[in-house]
């Protein structure tokens, strides 16, 4: 089993920055694929960014140029650096990692005030 612990969410003003972390522990040697999703009230969960085992990254069009996904293999941790935050970025952010199976974090609230 793999456990994920997310941290770094909070309340920030528009234009501000936050860094989310997702630390994996348990029966894991190395995260294969890491990703961040978000779900705003009344909306479907959407993919925000992903990073492959070869460090190839993909981003939703809405966050390109503002968000950066990265990983620290030594710590089995995936990060999401969020800059120039907008009110429409407000959502619960979930990390997902693939290690033989998909595992989800518990979610962390990000609220951006205007």
Gaussian input, Z-matrix of N, CA and C with variables (Angstrom, degrees):
# hf/3-21g

backbone

0 1
 N
 C     1     B1
 C     2     B2     1     A1
 N     3     B3     2     A2     1     D1
 C     4     B4     3     A3     2     D2
 C     5     B5     4     A4     3     D3
 N     6     B6     5     A5     4     D4
 C     7     B7     6     A6     5     D5
 C     8     B8     7     A7     6     D6
 N     9     B9     8     A8     7     D7
 C    10    B10     9     A9     8     D8
 C    11    B11    10    A10     9     D9
 N    12    B12    11    A11    10    D10
 C    13    B13    12    A12    11    D11
 C    14    B14    13    A13    12    D12
 N    15    B15    14    A14    13    D13
 C    16    B16    15    A15    14    D14
 C    17    B17    16    A16    15    D15
 N    18    B18    17    A17    16    D16
 C    19    B19    18    A18    17    D17
 C    20    B20    19    A19    18    D18
 N    21    B21    20    A20    19    D19
 C    22    B22    21    A21    20    D20
 C    23    B23    22    A22    21    D21
 N    24    B24    23    A23    22    D22
 C    25    B25    24    A24    23    D23
 C    26    B26    25    A25    24    D24
 N    27    B27    26    A26    25    D25
 C    28    B28    27    A27    26    D26
 C    29    B29    28    A28    27    D27
 N    30    B30    29    A29    28    D28
 C    31    B31    30    A30    29    D29
 C    32    B32    31    A31    30    D30
 N    33    B33    32    A32    31    D31
 C    34    B34    33    A33    32    D32
 C    35    B35    34    A34    33    D33
 N    36    B36    35    A35    34    D34
 C    37    B37    36    A36    35    D35
 C    38    B38    37    A37    36    D36
 N    39    B39    38    A38    37    D37
 C    40    B40    39    A39    38    D38
 C    41    B41    40    A40    39    D39
 N    42    B42    41    A41    40    D40
 C    43    B43    42    A42    41    D41
 C    44    B44    43    A43    42    D42
 N    45    B45    44    A44    43    D43
 C    46    B46    45    A45    44    D44
 C    47    B47    46    A46    45    D45
 N    48    B48    47    A47    46    D46
 C    49    B49    48    A48    47    D47
 C    50    B50    49    A49    48    D48
 N    51    B51    50    A50    49    D49
 C    52    B52    51    A51    50    D50
 C    53    B53    52    A52    51    D51
 N    54    B54    53    A53    52    D52
 C    55    B55    54    A54    53    D53
 C    56    B56    55    A55    54    D54
 N    57    B57    56    A56    55    D55
 C    58    B58    57    A57    56    D56
 C    59    B59    58    A58    57    D57
 N    60    B60    59    A59    58    D58
 C    61    B61    60    A60    59    D59
 C    62    B62    61    A61    60    D60
 N    63    B63    62    A62    61    D61
 C    64    B64    63    A63    62    D62
 C    65    B65    64    A64    63    D63
 N    66    B66    65    A65    64    D64
 C    67    B67    66    A66    65    D65
 C    68    B68    67    A67    66    D66
 N    69    B69    68    A68    67    D67
 C    70    B70    69    A69    68    D68
 C    71    B71    70    A70    69    D69
 N    72    B72    71    A71    70    D70
 C    73    B73    72    A72    71    D71
 C    74    B74    73    A73    72    D72
 N    75    B75    74    A74    73    D73
 C    76    B76    75    A75    74    D74
 C    77    B77    76    A76    75    D75
 N    78    B78    77    A77    76    D76
 C    79    B79    78    A78    77    D77
 C    80    B80    79    A79    78    D78
 N    81    B81    80    A80    79    D79
 C    82    B82    81    A81    80    D80
 C    83    B83    82    A82    81    D81
 N    84    B84    83    A83    82    D82
 C    85    B85    84    A84    83    D83
 C    86    B86    85    A85    84    D84
 N    87    B87    86    A86    85    D85
 C    88    B88    87    A87    86    D86
 C    89    B89    88    A88    87    D87
 N    90    B90    89    A89    88    D88
 C    91    B91    90    A90    89    D89
 C    92    B92    91    A91    90    D90
 N    93    B93    92    A92    91    D91
 C    94    B94    93    A93    92    D92
 C    95    B95    94    A94    93    D93
 N    96    B96    95    A95    94    D94
 C    97    B97    96    A96    95    D95
 C    98    B98    97    A97    96    D96
 N    99    B99    98    A98    97    D97
 C   100   B100    99    A99    98    D98
 C   101   B101   100   A100    99    D99
 N   102   B102   101   A101   100   D100
 C   103   B103   102   A102   101   D101
 C   104   B104   103   A103   102   D102
 N   105   B105   104   A104   103   D103
 C   106   B106   105   A105   104   D104
 C   107   B107   106   A106   105   D105
 N   108   B108   107   A107   106   D106
 C   109   B109   108   A108   107   D107
 C   110   B110   109   A109   108   D108
 N   111   B111   110   A110   109   D109
 C   112   B112   111   A111   110   D110
 C   113   B113   112   A112   111   D111
 N   114   B114   113   A113   112   D112
 C   115   B115   114   A114   113   D113
 C   116   B116   115   A115   114   D114
 N   117   B117   116   A116   115   D115
 C   118   B118   117   A117   116   D116
 C   119   B119   118   A118   117   D117
 N   120   B120   119   A119   118   D118
 C   121   B121   120   A120   119   D119
 C   122   B122   121   A121   120   D120
 N   123   B123   122   A122   121   D121
 C   124   B124   123   A123   122   D122
 C   125   B125   124   A124   123   D123
 N   126   B126   125   A125   124   D124
 C   127   B127   126   A126   125   D125
 C   128   B128   127   A127   126   D126
 N   129   B129   128   A128   127   D127
 C   130   B130   129   A129   128   D128
 C   131   B131   130   A130   129   D129
 N   132   B132   131   A131   130   D130
 C   133   B133   132   A132   131   D131
 C   134   B134   133   A133   132   D132
 N   135   B135   134   A134   133   D133
 C   136   B136   135   A135   134   D134
 C   137   B137   136   A136   135   D135
 N   138   B138   137   A137   136   D136
 C   139   B139   138   A138   137   D137
 C   140   B140   139   A139   138   D138
 N   141   B141   140   A140   139   D139
 C   142   B142   141   A141   140   D140
 C   143   B143   142   A142   141   D141
 N   144   B144   143   A143   142   D142
 C   145   B145   144   A144   143   D143
 C   146   B146   145   A145   144   D144
 N   147   B147   146   A146   145   D145
 C   148   B148   147   A147   146   D146
 C   149   B149   148   A148   147   D147
 N   150   B150   149   A149   148   D148
 C   151   B151   150   A150   149   D149
 C   152   B152   151   A151   150   D150
 N   153   B153   152   A152   151   D151
 C   154   B154   153   A153   152   D152
 C   155   B155   154   A154   153   D153
 N   156   B156   155   A155   154   D154
 C   157   B157   156   A156   155   D155
 C   158   B158   157   A157   156   D156
 N   159   B159   158   A158   157   D157
 C   160   B160   159   A159   158   D158
 C   161   B161   160   A160   159   D159
 N   162   B162   161   A161   160   D160
 C   163   B163   162   A162   161   D161
 C   164   B164   163   A163   162   D162
 N   165   B165   164   A164   163   D163
 C   166   B166   165   A165   164   D164
 C   167   B167   166   A166   165   D165
 N   168   B168   167   A167   166   D166
 C   169   B169   168   A168   167   D167
 C   170   B170   169   A169   168   D168
 N   171   B171   170   A170   169   D169
 C   172   B172   171   A171   170   D170
 C   173   B173   172   A172   171   D171
 N   174   B174   173   A173   172   D172
 C   175   B175   174   A174   173   D173
 C   176   B176   175   A175   174   D174
 N   177   B177   176   A176   175   D175
 C   178   B178   177   A177   176   D176
 C   179   B179   178   A178   177   D177
 N   180   B180   179   A179   178   D178
 C   181   B181   180   A180   179   D179
 C   182   B182   181   A181   180   D180
 N   183   B183   182   A182   181   D181
 C   184   B184   183   A183   182   D182
 C   185   B185   184   A184   183   D183
 N   186   B186   185   A185   184   D184
 C   187   B187   186   A186   185   D185
 C   188   B188   187   A187   186   D186
 N   189   B189   188   A188   187   D187
 C   190   B190   189   A189   188   D188
 C   191   B191   190   A190   189   D189
 N   192   B192   191   A191   190   D190
 C   193   B193   192   A192   191   D191
 C   194   B194   193   A193   192   D192
 N   195   B195   194   A194   193   D193
 C   196   B196   195   A195   194   D194
 C   197   B197   196   A196   195   D195
 N   198   B198   197   A197   196   D196
 C   199   B199   198   A198   197   D197
 C   200   B200   199   A199   198   D198
 N   201   B201   200   A200   199   D199
 C   202   B202   201   A201   200   D200
 C   203   B203   202   A202   201   D201
 N   204   B204   203   A203   202   D202
 C   205   B205   204   A204   203   D203
 C   206   B206   205   A205   204   D204
 N   207   B207   206   A206   205   D205
 C   208   B208   207   A207   206   D206
 C   209   B209   208   A208   207   D207
 N   210   B210   209   A209   208   D208
 C   211   B211   210   A210   209   D209
 C   212   B212   211   A211   210   D210
 N   213   B213   212   A212   211   D211
 C   214   B214   213   A213   212   D212
 C   215   B215   214   A214   213   D213
 N   216   B216   215   A215   214   D214
 C   217   B217   216   A216   215   D215
 C   218   B218   217   A217   216   D216
 N   219   B219   218   A218   217   D217
 C   220   B220   219   A219   218   D218
 C   221   B221   220   A220   219   D219
 N   222   B222   221   A221   220   D220
 C   223   B223   222   A222   221   D221
 C   224   B224   223   A223   222   D222
 N   225   B225   224   A224   223   D223
 C   226   B226   225   A225   224   D224
 C   227   B227   226   A226   225   D225
 N   228   B228   227   A227   226   D226
 C   229   B229   228   A228   227   D227
 C   230   B230   229   A229   228   D228
 N   231   B231   230   A230   229   D229
 C   232   B232   231   A231   230   D230
 C   233   B233   232   A232   231   D231
 N   234   B234   233   A233   232   D232
 C   235   B235   234   A234   233   D233
 C   236   B236   235   A235   234   D234
 N   237   B237   236   A236   235   D235
 C   238   B238   237   A237   236   D236
 C   239   B239   238   A238   237   D237
 N   240   B240   239   A239   238   D238
 C   241   B241   240   A240   239   D239
 C   242   B242   241   A241   240   D240
 N   243   B243   242   A242   241   D241
 C   244   B244   243   A243   242   D242
 C   245   B245   244   A244   243   D243
 N   246   B246   245   A245   244   D244
 C   247   B247   246   A246   245   D245
 C   248   B248   247   A247   246   D246
 N   249   B249   248   A248   247   D247
 C   250   B250   249   A249   248   D248
 C   251   B251   250   A250   249   D249
 N   252   B252   251   A251   250   D250
 C   253   B253   252   A252   251   D251
 C   254   B254   253   A253   252   D252
 N   255   B255   254   A254   253   D253
 C   256   B256   255   A255   254   D254
 C   257   B257   256   A256   255   D255
 N   258   B258   257   A257   256   D256
 C   259   B259   258   A258   257   D257
 C   260   B260   259   A259   258   D258
 N   261   B261   260   A260   259   D259
 C   262   B262   261   A261   260   D260
 C   263   B263   262   A262   261   D261
 N   264   B264   263   A263   262   D262
 C   265   B265   264   A264   263   D263
 C   266   B266   265   A265   264   D264
 N   267   B267   266   A266   265   D265
 C   268   B268   267   A267   266   D266
 C   269   B269   268   A268   267   D267
 N   270   B270   269   A269   268   D268
 C   271   B271   270   A270   269   D269
 C   272   B272   271   A271   270   D270
 N   273   B273   272   A272   271   D271
 C   274   B274   273   A273   272   D272
 C   275   B275   274   A274   273   D273
 N   276   B276   275   A275   274   D274
 C   277   B277   276   A276   275   D275
 C   278   B278   277   A277   276   D276
 N   279   B279   278   A278   277   D277
 C   280   B280   279   A279   278   D278
 C   281   B281   280   A280   279   D279
 N   282   B282   281   A281   280   D280
 C   283   B283   282   A282   281   D281
 C   284   B284   283   A283   282   D282
 N   285   B285   284   A284   283   D283
 C   286   B286   285   A285   284   D284
 C   287   B287   286   A286   285   D285
 N   288   B288   287   A287   286   D286
 C   289   B289   288   A288   287   D287
 C   290   B290   289   A289   288   D288
 N   291   B291   290   A290   289   D289
 C   292   B292   291   A291   290   D290
 C   293   B293   292   A292   291   D291
 N   294   B294   293   A293   292   D292
 C   295   B295   294   A294   293   D293
 C   296   B296   295   A295   294   D294
 N   297   B297   296   A296   295   D295
 C   298   B298   297   A297   296   D296
 C   299   B299   298   A298   297   D297
 N   300   B300   299   A299   298   D298
 C   301   B301   300   A300   299   D299
 C   302   B302   301   A301   300   D300
 N   303   B303   302   A302   301   D301
 C   304   B304   303   A303   302   D302
 C   305   B305   304   A304   303   D303
 N   306   B306   305   A305   304   D304
 C   307   B307   306   A306   305   D305
 C   308   B308   307   A307   306   D306
 N   309   B309   308   A308   307   D307
 C   310   B310   309   A309   308   D308
 C   311   B311   310   A310   309   D309
 N   312   B312   311   A311   310   D310
 C   313   B313   312   A312   311   D311
 C   314   B314   313   A313   312   D312
 N   315   B315   314   A314   313   D313
 C   316   B316   315   A315   314   D314
 C   317   B317   316   A316   315   D315
 N   318   B318   317   A317   316   D316
 C   319   B319   318   A318   317   D317
 C   320   B320   319   A319   318   D318
 N   321   B321   320   A320   319   D319
 C   322   B322   321   A321   320   D320
 C   323   B323   322   A322   321   D321
 N   324   B324   323   A323   322   D322
 C   325   B325   324   A324   323   D323
 C   326   B326   325   A325   324   D324
 N   327   B327   326   A326   325   D325
 C   328   B328   327   A327   326   D326
 C   329   B329   328   A328   327   D327
 N   330   B330   329   A329   328   D328
 C   331   B331   330   A330   329   D329
 C   332   B332   331   A331   330   D330
 N   333   B333   332   A332   331   D331
 C   334   B334   333   A333   332   D332
 C   335   B335   334   A334   333   D333
 N   336   B336   335   A335   334   D334
 C   337   B337   336   A336   335   D335
 C   338   B338   337   A337   336   D336
 N   339   B339   338   A338   337   D337
 C   340   B340   339   A339   338   D338
 C   341   B341   340   A340   339   D339

   B1=1.4504
   B2=1.5179
   B3=1.3238
   B4=1.4617
   B5=1.5238
   B6=1.3030
   B7=1.4583
   B8=1.5270
   B9=1.3200
   B10=1.4605
   B11=1.5199
   B12=1.3108
   B13=1.4611
   B14=1.5208
   B15=1.3125
   B16=1.4566
   B17=1.5277
   B18=1.3043
   B19=1.4574
   B20=1.5225
   B21=1.3346
   B22=1.4540
   B23=1.5079
   B24=1.3255
   B25=1.4545
   B26=1.5200
   B27=1.3204
   B28=1.4524
   B29=1.5120
   B30=1.3190
   B31=1.4607
   B32=1.5275
   B33=1.3132
   B34=1.4619
   B35=1.5191
   B36=1.3206
   B37=1.4583
   B38=1.5178
   B39=1.3153
   B40=1.4538
   B41=1.5249
   B42=1.3346
   B43=1.4546
   B44=1.5096
   B45=1.3085
   B46=1.4556
   B47=1.5185
   B48=1.3297
   B49=1.4629
   B50=1.5250
   B51=1.3033
   B52=1.4551
   B53=1.5138
   B54=1.3285
   B55=1.4671
   B56=1.5172
   B57=1.3192
   B58=1.4526
   B59=1.5219
   B60=1.3377
   B61=1.4582
   B62=1.5176
   B63=1.3073
   B64=1.4632
   B65=1.5202
   B66=1.3202
   B67=1.4598
   B68=1.5173
   B69=1.3242
   B70=1.4623
   B71=1.5237
   B72=1.3192
   B73=1.4640
   B74=1.5229
   B75=1.3357
   B76=1.4493
   B77=1.5149
   B78=1.3291
   B79=1.4679
   B80=1.5190
   B81=1.3099
   B82=1.4518
   B83=1.5149
   B84=1.3159
   B85=1.4593
   B86=1.5167
   B87=1.3468
   B88=1.4530
   B89=1.5244
   B90=1.3077
   B91=1.4610
   B92=1.5215
   B93=1.3329
   B94=1.4557
   B95=1.5341
   B96=1.3108
   B97=1.4558
   B98=1.5156
   B99=1.3179
   B100=1.4588
   B101=1.5223
   B102=1.3166
   B103=1.4597
   B104=1.5166
   B105=1.3041
   B106=1.4603
   B107=1.5236
   B108=1.3214
   B109=1.4577
   B110=1.5266
   B111=1.3189
   B112=1.4557
   B113=1.5126
   B114=1.3214
   B115=1.4554
   B116=1.5175
   B117=1.3155
   B118=1.4618
   B119=1.5187
   B120=1.3315
   B121=1.4669
   B122=1.5232
   B123=1.3223
   B124=1.4509
   B125=1.5120
   B126=1.3333
   B127=1.4665
   B128=1.5162
   B129=1.3142
   B130=1.4558
   B131=1.5183
   B132=1.3119
   B133=1.4643
   B134=1.5292
   B135=1.3243
   B136=1.4626
   B137=1.5214
   B138=1.3197
   B139=1.4602
   B140=1.5239
   B141=1.3142
   B142=1.4597
   B143=1.5279
   B144=1.3249
   B145=1.4608
   B146=1.5152
   B147=1.3218
   B148=1.4542
   B149=1.5183
   B150=1.3334
   B151=1.4543
   B152=1.5203
   B153=1.3164
   B154=1.4554
   B155=1.5234
   B156=1.3280
   B157=1.4546
   B158=1.5244
   B159=1.3228
   B160=1.4493
   B161=1.5210
   B162=1.3273
   B163=1.4668
   B164=1.5291
   B165=1.3283
   B166=1.4601
   B167=1.5211
   B168=1.3181
   B169=1.4660
   B170=1.5261
   B171=1.3107
   B172=1.4517
   B173=1.5258
   B174=1.3206
   B175=1.4573
   B176=1.5238
   B177=1.3172
   B178=1.4593
   B179=1.5286
   B180=1.3126
   B181=1.4634
   B182=1.5308
   B183=1.3173
   B184=1.4580
   B185=1.5301
   B186=1.3404
   B187=1.4643
   B188=1.5232
   B189=1.3075
   B190=1.4683
   B191=1.5255
   B192=1.3178
   B193=1.4530
   B194=1.5075
   B195=1.3331
   B196=1.4709
   B197=1.5300
   B198=1.3217
   B199=1.4575
   B200=1.5249
   B201=1.3276
   B202=1.4584
   B203=1.5218
   B204=1.3309
   B205=1.4585
   B206=1.5264
   B207=1.3233
   B208=1.4590
   B209=1.5275
   B210=1.3252
   B211=1.4532
   B212=1.5087
   B213=1.3168
   B214=1.4625
   B215=1.5230
   B216=1.3279
   B217=1.4659
   B218=1.5292
   B219=1.3076
   B220=1.4642
   B221=1.5305
   B222=1.3368
   B223=1.4612
   B224=1.5184
   B225=1.3490
   B226=1.4721
   B227=1.5243
   B228=1.3057
   B229=1.4509
   B230=1.5328
   B231=1.3235
   B232=1.4604
   B233=1.5256
   B234=1.3194
   B235=1.4582
   B236=1.5259
   B237=1.3233
   B238=1.4607
   B239=1.5223
   B240=1.3180
   B241=1.4612
   B242=1.5149
   B243=1.3174
   B244=1.4635
   B245=1.5284
   B246=1.3180
   B247=1.4560
   B248=1.5215
   B249=1.3147
   B250=1.4744
   B251=1.5190
   B252=1.3050
   B253=1.4598
   B254=1.5187
   B255=1.3204
   B256=1.4654
   B257=1.5251
   B258=1.3216
   B259=1.4747
   B260=1.5244
   B261=1.3288
   B262=1.4687
   B263=1.5199
   B264=1.3222
   B265=1.4592
   B266=1.5282
   B267=1.3234
   B268=1.4551
   B269=1.5234
   B270=1.3288
   B271=1.4679
   B272=1.5235
   B273=1.3196
   B274=1.4691
   B275=1.5284
   B276=1.3052
   B277=1.4577
   B278=1.5295
   B279=1.3242
   B280=1.4566
   B281=1.5311
   B282=1.3077
   B283=1.4537
   B284=1.5248
   B285=1.2936
   B286=1.4596
   B287=1.5127
   B288=1.3219
   B289=1.4604
   B290=1.5171
   B291=1.3222
   B292=1.4581
   B293=1.5268
   B294=1.3399
   B295=1.4519
   B296=1.5201
   B297=1.2959
   B298=1.4630
   B299=1.5377
   B300=1.3083
   B301=1.4629
   B302=1.5265
   B303=1.3193
   B304=1.4694
   B305=1.5300
   B306=1.3168
   B307=1.4560
   B308=1.5268
   B309=1.3480
   B310=1.4529
   B311=1.5232
   B312=1.3234
   B313=1.4477
   B314=1.5146
   B315=1.3250
   B316=1.4637
   B317=1.5183
   B318=1.3152
   B319=1.4589
   B320=1.5160
   B321=1.3219
   B322=1.4589
   B323=1.5279
   B324=1.3109
   B325=1.4608
   B326=1.5198
   B327=1.3183
   B328=1.4631
   B329=1.5264
   B330=1.3108
   B331=1.4512
   B332=1.5184
   B333=1.3238
   B334=1.4575
   B335=1.5278
   B336=1.3073
   B337=1.4584
   B338=1.5236
   B339=1.3206
   B340=1.4757
   B341=1.5180
   A1=110.48
   A2=114.34
   A3=121.38
   A4=108.27
   A5=116.05
   A6=120.85
   A7=109.25
   A8=115.11
   A9=121.08
   A10=109.07
   A11=115.74
   A12=121.20
   A13=108.04
   A14=115.30
   A15=121.41
   A16=109.71
   A17=115.01
   A18=120.36
   A19=109.39
   A20=115.49
   A21=120.41
   A22=115.83
   A23=117.93
   A24=119.55
   A25=111.34
   A26=115.66
   A27=119.90
   A28=112.08
   A29=114.38
   A30=122.49
   A31=109.25
   A32=116.48
   A33=120.98
   A34=108.88
   A35=115.83
   A36=119.49
   A37=110.55
   A38=115.28
   A39=120.46
   A40=109.79
   A41=114.70
   A42=120.41
   A43=113.68
   A44=116.43
   A45=121.19
   A46=113.20
   A47=114.54
   A48=121.17
   A49=111.06
   A50=114.83
   A51=123.31
   A52=108.39
   A53=115.68
   A54=121.16
   A55=108.38
   A56=115.32
   A57=121.21
   A58=109.79
   A59=115.16
   A60=121.45
   A61=109.35
   A62=115.73
   A63=122.63
   A64=107.23
   A65=115.52
   A66=121.25
   A67=110.04
   A68=115.85
   A69=121.86
   A70=110.17
   A71=115.28
   A72=120.59
   A73=108.69
   A74=115.07
   A75=119.89
   A76=111.35
   A77=115.82
   A78=121.07
   A79=109.88
   A80=114.52
   A81=119.29
   A82=109.93
   A83=115.04
   A84=119.64
   A85=109.88
   A86=114.18
   A87=119.14
   A88=108.76
   A89=116.04
   A90=120.56
   A91=108.51
   A92=116.80
   A93=120.22
   A94=110.37
   A95=115.23
   A96=120.68
   A97=108.64
   A98=115.25
   A99=120.42
   A100=109.39
   A101=116.24
   A102=119.21
   A103=110.21
   A104=114.18
   A105=122.37
   A106=108.51
   A107=114.47
   A108=122.81
   A109=107.73
   A110=115.78
   A111=119.51
   A112=109.49
   A113=114.02
   A114=120.03
   A115=108.81
   A116=114.64
   A117=121.03
   A118=108.67
   A119=117.84
   A120=120.43
   A121=111.51
   A122=115.97
   A123=121.19
   A124=115.25
   A125=116.30
   A126=119.83
   A127=110.77
   A128=115.07
   A129=120.25
   A130=110.44
   A131=115.47
   A132=120.61
   A133=108.20
   A134=116.04
   A135=120.13
   A136=110.44
   A137=114.78
   A138=121.07
   A139=109.15
   A140=115.84
   A141=121.37
   A142=110.63
   A143=116.85
   A144=120.94
   A145=109.03
   A146=115.52
   A147=120.72
   A148=109.63
   A149=115.59
   A150=121.42
   A151=107.95
   A152=115.65
   A153=120.92
   A154=110.64
   A155=115.14
   A156=120.00
   A157=111.00
   A158=116.83
   A159=121.33
   A160=112.93
   A161=116.37
   A162=123.35
   A163=113.92
   A164=116.77
   A165=119.43
   A166=108.04
   A167=116.59
   A168=120.61
   A169=111.30
   A170=115.77
   A171=122.08
   A172=107.99
   A173=115.42
   A174=121.13
   A175=111.13
   A176=115.14
   A177=120.06
   A178=107.80
   A179=116.04
   A180=119.88
   A181=111.42
   A182=116.46
   A183=120.82
   A184=113.36
   A185=117.23
   A186=119.33
   A187=112.93
   A188=117.62
   A189=120.49
   A190=110.76
   A191=115.08
   A192=120.27
   A193=113.99
   A194=117.34
   A195=121.00
   A196=112.12
   A197=117.13
   A198=122.28
   A199=109.61
   A200=115.74
   A201=121.33
   A202=109.17
   A203=116.08
   A204=121.06
   A205=108.28
   A206=115.77
   A207=119.78
   A208=108.30
   A209=115.50
   A210=120.04
   A211=110.41
   A212=115.71
   A213=122.71
   A214=105.83
   A215=116.60
   A216=120.11
   A217=111.90
   A218=116.84
   A219=119.74
   A220=111.22
   A221=116.03
   A222=120.75
   A223=112.50
   A224=117.35
   A225=121.19
   A226=110.67
   A227=114.94
   A228=121.51
   A229=109.69
   A230=114.51
   A231=121.69
   A232=107.37
   A233=115.59
   A234=121.21
   A235=110.74
   A236=115.06
   A237=121.26
   A238=107.32
   A239=115.49
   A240=121.23
   A241=108.00
   A242=115.58
   A243=121.20
   A244=108.95
   A245=115.97
   A246=122.40
   A247=110.38
   A248=115.82
   A249=121.46
   A250=110.88
   A251=115.78
   A252=120.45
   A253=111.84
   A254=114.12
   A255=122.55
   A256=109.24
   A257=117.16
   A258=118.73
   A259=112.72
   A260=117.19
   A261=119.81
   A262=112.89
   A263=118.14
   A264=121.46
   A265=111.71
   A266=116.82
   A267=120.90
   A268=110.67
   A269=115.96
   A270=121.59
   A271=108.88
   A272=114.55
   A273=119.96
   A274=106.28
   A275=115.81
   A276=121.49
   A277=109.28
   A278=114.97
   A279=122.05
   A280=109.47
   A281=116.26
   A282=117.79
   A283=108.70
   A284=114.68
   A285=122.18
   A286=107.85
   A287=115.44
   A288=119.49
   A289=108.51
   A290=114.56
   A291=120.41
   A292=107.88
   A293=114.37
   A294=122.03
   A295=105.23
   A296=117.60
   A297=124.02
   A298=111.39
   A299=116.15
   A300=123.04
   A301=108.67
   A302=114.77
   A303=119.41
   A304=109.26
   A305=115.37
   A306=121.78
   A307=108.68
   A308=115.08
   A309=121.17
   A310=111.18
   A311=115.05
   A312=120.32
   A313=110.59
   A314=115.44
   A315=120.83
   A316=112.33
   A317=116.94
   A318=120.53
   A319=111.72
   A320=115.17
   A321=121.14
   A322=108.76
   A323=116.69
   A324=121.58
   A325=110.57
   A326=114.78
   A327=121.83
   A328=106.78
   A329=116.63
   A330=121.96
   A331=108.91
   A332=116.17
   A333=121.77
   A334=107.81
   A335=116.24
   A336=120.65
   A337=110.33
   A338=114.67
   A339=119.25
   A340=111.41
   D1=150.83
   D2=179.91
   D3=-122.29
   D4=132.99
   D5=176.13
   D6=-111.43
   D7=139.87
   D8=179.23
   D9=-119.35
   D10=134.53
   D11=176.58
   D12=-123.14
   D13=119.33
   D14=179.80
   D15=-98.97
   D16=150.28
   D17=176.07
   D18=-155.31
   D19=164.76
   D20=173.63
   D21=108.08
   D22=-7.11
   D23=178.14
   D24=-71.70
   D25=171.99
   D26=178.50
   D27=161.75
   D28=-165.16
   D29=179.76
   D30=-105.08
   D31=130.45
   D32=-179.32
   D33=-143.67
   D34=151.87
   D35=176.46
   D36=-78.96
   D37=155.53
   D38=176.39
   D39=-54.24
   D40=137.01
   D41=-176.94
   D42=92.73
   D43=-11.36
   D44=-179.45
   D45=-82.48
   D46=-174.87
   D47=-176.56
   D48=-133.00
   D49=151.68
   D50=171.86
   D51=-142.78
   D52=153.43
   D53=175.07
   D54=-125.56
   D55=117.90
   D56=176.84
   D57=-93.05
   D58=144.76
   D59=176.81
   D60=-125.88
   D61=147.00
   D62=177.73
   D63=-136.48
   D64=105.05
   D65=-176.96
   D66=-100.73
   D67=127.05
   D68=-179.61
   D69=-101.96
   D70=140.93
   D71=177.42
   D72=-145.29
   D73=168.30
   D74=-179.90
   D75=106.52
   D76=-141.43
   D77=-176.91
   D78=-80.21
   D79=74.58
   D80=-176.09
   D81=-144.00
   D82=134.79
   D83=172.85
   D84=-99.51
   D85=-45.58
   D86=-179.35
   D87=-157.83
   D88=138.93
   D89=174.76
   D90=-69.45
   D91=130.30
   D92=174.79
   D93=-80.17
   D94=-67.29
   D95=179.48
   D96=-119.42
   D97=134.47
   D98=175.23
   D99=-118.97
   D100=148.11
   D101=-178.77
   D102=-153.05
   D103=156.77
   D104=172.93
   D105=-120.73
   D106=133.69
   D107=174.56
   D108=-119.97
   D109=165.54
   D110=173.52
   D111=-144.57
   D112=153.73
   D113=178.56
   D114=-139.47
   D115=116.20
   D116=176.71
   D117=-90.60
   D118=157.99
   D119=-179.81
   D120=-55.87
   D121=130.17
   D122=177.56
   D123=77.60
   D124=4.10
   D125=-178.52
   D126=-120.84
   D127=161.68
   D128=177.48
   D129=-76.60
   D130=154.56
   D131=175.71
   D132=-67.09
   D133=135.24
   D134=-178.08
   D135=-128.21
   D136=150.24
   D137=177.34
   D138=-75.99
   D139=128.81
   D140=179.01
   D141=-98.15
   D142=-47.82
   D143=-177.35
   D144=-161.47
   D145=153.97
   D146=176.76
   D147=-142.72
   D148=157.03
   D149=177.34
   D150=-139.10
   D151=129.33
   D152=-176.14
   D153=-86.29
   D154=175.75
   D155=177.97
   D156=-63.90
   D157=-25.05
   D158=177.31
   D159=-94.37
   D160=12.55
   D161=177.48
   D162=70.42
   D163=20.00
   D164=171.18
   D165=-75.87
   D166=131.46
   D167=-176.82
   D168=-113.87
   D169=148.89
   D170=173.55
   D171=-133.56
   D172=150.93
   D173=-177.84
   D174=-137.60
   D175=148.85
   D176=169.12
   D177=-66.71
   D178=146.92
   D179=-178.73
   D180=-57.13
   D181=-33.37
   D182=-174.90
   D183=-69.19
   D184=-16.47
   D185=-177.30
   D186=-118.23
   D187=-3.30
   D188=-179.12
   D189=-57.05
   D190=133.83
   D191=-180.00
   D192=85.83
   D193=-11.09
   D194=-179.80
   D195=-115.45
   D196=-35.68
   D197=-176.91
   D198=-107.91
   D199=147.75
   D200=176.18
   D201=-135.33
   D202=124.63
   D203=175.48
   D204=-97.45
   D205=141.64
   D206=178.94
   D207=-149.97
   D208=174.20
   D209=-178.00
   D210=-144.79
   D211=151.48
   D212=172.53
   D213=-122.71
   D214=102.25
   D215=-174.96
   D216=-66.53
   D217=-30.85
   D218=179.78
   D219=-65.70
   D220=-29.71
   D221=-179.44
   D222=-103.94
   D223=0.48
   D224=-175.45
   D225=48.06
   D226=50.38
   D227=-176.21
   D228=-129.09
   D229=139.65
   D230=175.58
   D231=-115.09
   D232=138.49
   D233=-177.40
   D234=-118.53
   D235=156.36
   D236=170.53
   D237=-135.26
   D238=107.13
   D239=175.55
   D240=-87.88
   D241=122.04
   D242=-176.27
   D243=-117.56
   D244=115.29
   D245=179.23
   D246=-115.20
   D247=164.05
   D248=178.50
   D249=48.62
   D250=48.72
   D251=-176.28
   D252=-65.15
   D253=145.72
   D254=-179.41
   D255=-120.27
   D256=156.80
   D257=177.51
   D258=-55.69
   D259=-32.57
   D260=-179.92
   D261=-71.90
   D262=-5.35
   D263=173.49
   D264=-83.26
   D265=-6.84
   D266=179.48
   D267=-61.04
   D268=125.56
   D269=-176.90
   D270=-178.59
   D271=171.72
   D272=166.38
   D273=-89.94
   D274=127.13
   D275=-178.46
   D276=-102.46
   D277=131.83
   D278=-178.58
   D279=-120.20
   D280=137.70
   D281=171.10
   D282=-98.23
   D283=152.22
   D284=175.80
   D285=-137.21
   D286=135.07
   D287=175.52
   D288=-126.13
   D289=149.87
   D290=175.94
   D291=-111.00
   D292=116.77
   D293=175.18
   D294=-138.36
   D295=82.69
   D296=-172.90
   D297=72.84
   D298=-37.47
   D299=173.89
   D300=-137.14
   D301=168.35
   D302=175.83
   D303=-84.95
   D304=136.21
   D305=174.80
   D306=-128.44
   D307=139.68
   D308=-177.92
   D309=-113.52
   D310=145.93
   D311=171.21
   D312=-80.33
   D313=175.43
   D314=-174.82
   D315=-83.13
   D316=-12.42
   D317=179.68
   D318=96.23
   D319=144.48
   D320=176.44
   D321=-136.84
   D322=134.67
   D323=-174.99
   D324=-80.63
   D325=131.63
   D326=172.60
   D327=-120.21
   D328=122.49
   D329=179.57
   D330=-123.81
   D331=124.11
   D332=-179.28
   D333=-113.58
   D334=118.18
   D335=-179.23
   D336=-92.70
   D337=148.81
   D338=-178.34
   D339=-89.76

